[in-house]
Amino acid sequence: MTRRRDDGDASTFTLRRVQAMLGLSRTVVAGLIAEGFVAPTRGRHNEWRFTFQDLMLLRTAHALQAAQIPPRRILRALSRLKANLPDALPLTGLRITAIGSDVAVRDRSGRWRADSGQLLMDFDIAPVAGSVAIIERDQHDDVQAWFERGRALESSDAAAAEAAYLQVLALAPDHADAYINLGALWCEAGRFAEVVTLSKQAVARCPDCALIRFNQGVSLDHLERLAEAQASYEQCLELDPTLADAHYNLARVREQLGDKRGALRHFSAYRRLQR
């Protein structure tokens, strides 16, 4: 069953994008939908459209199926989990795992059972020299590993890089560099409306990052939302007046808006910084 129609909201994802980001086949995704794990909307051409929340649930359901968790338990866990997931990028890091036949969720407040909400001890178990050791995990290591993976994949596999950066933001929603790199990746792909949506979340989490404002300005500029682009470039330069490209772009926008004097001032600033 699908939800109401979605008219192509830039904050939703197509089936092809979901497959690329999660590495799942169309058959697997269709099966998860048929089993009721997710209920995507329908777009204007009757295509499936998935929210970020849907992506999290799809990935979780597939992983739990692979761990041989009974379907009823998966549905019960996902039902409770869905009620606690944000609609867009998560405000807290989430990690969903199978522990025996149970489904566990870890966020920044600790680890808890997805079906009952019962808190669990936040430890992992690993074999050490034939015995069992309990190891407290360092989330920072996970974040850095995903970020480095994203950077390494940008030139060879943009979809995998995107998925890695989204994972960084799931674990560390105030990771400015992940917002910057993901925004730049989407700008290069022409996904400017999605960058605008991402930038709003990024600005709220990282208000002092000039490059996030720059990416926001670039995307608004390409969408011909010139007054908003001008504001973003100005905010960028308030945070870092040495960004030459921001001066150049702002000069172009001011020129298009008929502000020749303002345009000249920023063209001059751009040339000065280039020297």
N, C-alpha and C positions, 0 to 999 in steps of 0.2 A: 504494500500500500504506500502511496506517496502523499506528500502534504500538498498544500495550495501551490498554485503556480508561482514561479519566480521569474520576473521579467529581465533576467540577466544581470542581477546585482553583481557589482565587481567584487564584492566580498565573498562570493560563492565560487565553487570550482566545478569544472566540467569533468565528465567521467575520464576523459583522456588525461587530464591534469592529475586526477586522483590516482590513476594507474601509474603514471610516471613518478609521482611523489612517494607512493607507498610500495611500488613494485608488485602490485597485485594484478592478476589478469582480469579481463572483463567478466569471465565466468565466475571467478571467486567473488568479485564485487556483487554481481547479480545474485549469487547464492546467499550472500550475507543480507542483502536487501530482502530476498524472498523469505528468509528465516526470521525477519523482523528485527534484526540488530540495528538497522538504520532505516530512516524513511526520508529520502531526499525529496526536494521539491521538483517540479517540472518547469522548464524554461519556456520561452515563447515558441520554440520549435518542438516542444514536447520532449526535449532532452533532459536527462537527469542533471540537477544542480546540487552540489554538496556544500555544506557549511564547514568551517574549521572544526566545529563540534563533531560533525559527521566523520571527518577524517580521523579524529582521535578515536571514535567509537569503532570505525572500520578496522583500524590498525589493531586495536585492543581485541576485538572479537576474533580476528584472524589469528593473532598470537595465542589466544586462549584456546581456540579450536586445535591449534597445532600442539598445545600442551595437554590435549585430551580432557579438557574440562567439560563436564556434561552441558549440553545446550541450555537446559532449564536454568542451570546455575549461572551461565553466561548472561542469559536474558535478565535474570533477577539482579545480577551485579551491574549490568550496563544500565538498567532502568534507574537504579539509585545513583550511579555515577553520572548519568546524563543530567540529572537534576542539579548536580554540583559543577558541571562544566560550563565555562563562559561561552558566549556565542561566537567570539572571535578569538584572538590570541589569548592564551590563558594568563590570568593575573598571578597565578602561582604555579611553580613547576609541578608536573604530574608524572608519575611513573606507575604503570600498571603491570603487575606480574602475577604469575600463578605460583601458589605455595601449596603443594600437594593438590587437593581438589578445591582449594579456596582461591578467591581472587583478591589480591591486595593492591591498594593504591597508596603511593607515597607522594606527599606534597611537602611544602616547607614546614608544616606543623607536625609532621610525623608520618607514620604509616598506619593504615587502617583497612579493615575488611570492607570490600565494596558493597557486599549485600547487607551487612548489619551495622556498619559504621564503627565496629569495635576497634579500638586502637591496638596496634601491634608494635613490638619492639623493632626499632629501625636498624636492624643488623642484617648482613648477608652471611651465608655460610659457605665456606670454601675448604676443600681437602688440602691438608698440609702434611707432607711426609707420612702418608698412610693414616693420619688422624684427621679430626675435624676441628677447624678453627673458626671462631666467630670474629668477623672483621667489620668494624664500623666504616661505612663508605664515606668518601669525600666527594660531595656533589660538584665541587669546583673542578675536579679532574674530569668528570663526565662532560661538563660544559665546555672546557677547553678542548677536549678530544673532538667533540662534535663541531666546534668552531673551526678547528684546524682541518677537519675532514671537508667542511664546506669550502674553505679557501682552496684546498688542493683540487677539488672537483670542478671549480668554476669554469675552467677552460675546456674541460673534457666532457662533463656531464652536468649541464645546468640544472636539470630536474633533481638529480641527487644532491647537488649543492644546496638547492632550495630546501629540500627536505631536511638537510643537516642544519641549516640556519633556523628553520622552524622548530627543530628539536632543541636548539640552543635557547630559543625564546620560551619554549615550554618549561625548560629547567631554570632559566634566569631571565625573567621578563624585563629586566632593566639593563640588558646587555647591549649597549649602544652600538658596538662594532657589528653585531649581528644584524641590527636594524639597518645600518649603513650599507653593508654588503648585500643584504637581501633587496633593499631598495634599489641599489645600483643594478643588480641582476635583473630585476623586473623592468627597470627603465630601459636597459639594453634590449629587452624582449618586447618593448612597446606596451607593456602592461601598466600604463600610467594611472588608470583609475584605481587599480589595486595598490599602487604606491601611495596614492592619496589616502586610502583607507588605512594602510599600514602606518603612514606618517602620523596620522592623528593619534594612534596608539603609542607610537614611538615618542612623540612630543610629550605626551602625558607622563611617560615613564622616565624620559631623559630630556628634561626641559632645557638643559644647558649645552646640548650637543649641536654645534653649528652645522655639521654635515648632514644631519637628519633634516634640518630646515632646508638645506640646499637641495637634497633629493626631493623634498616636498615641492620646492619651487620649480624644479625641472619638470616634474610630472604635471603640475598645474599649468605651466607654460605650454607644454605640448597639447594639453587639453583646451588651450586658448582661454583659460580662466585667468586673464592677465592681471586683474586687480589683486586676486588672491596670490598669484605668483609673485607679484611685486612685494606684497606683505611678507611672504616667506623669505624672499631674498634679503629684504631689509632686516628681518629678525636674525637671519643667518649672519649678516655683517655686524649686527650689534654684538653678537657673541664672538665673532672673529673677523675683524675688519681687514685682515691680511689675505682673505680668500679671493684671489684674483678672478677666478671663474665666476664667482658670485657677483662681483662688480660688473663683469662683462655682460652676464645674463640680465642683470638688473638694468644696465644701460639699454640693452635691446628692448626690454619690456617697457621702460619709460619712454623710449623713442616711439614705440607702437601706440602708446597711450597719449602721445602728443606732448610729452614733457621734454622738450629738446634741451633745456638747461640742465635738468636732472640727469638726462642721458649723457650729456657732455661731461658732467662731473664724474660720473662713474666710469666712462671710457678713459678719462684721464687717470683715475685711480688704478684702473686695470693696467694701463701702459706703464705707470710708475712702478707698480709691483712686479711687472715683467722685467723691468730693468734690474 
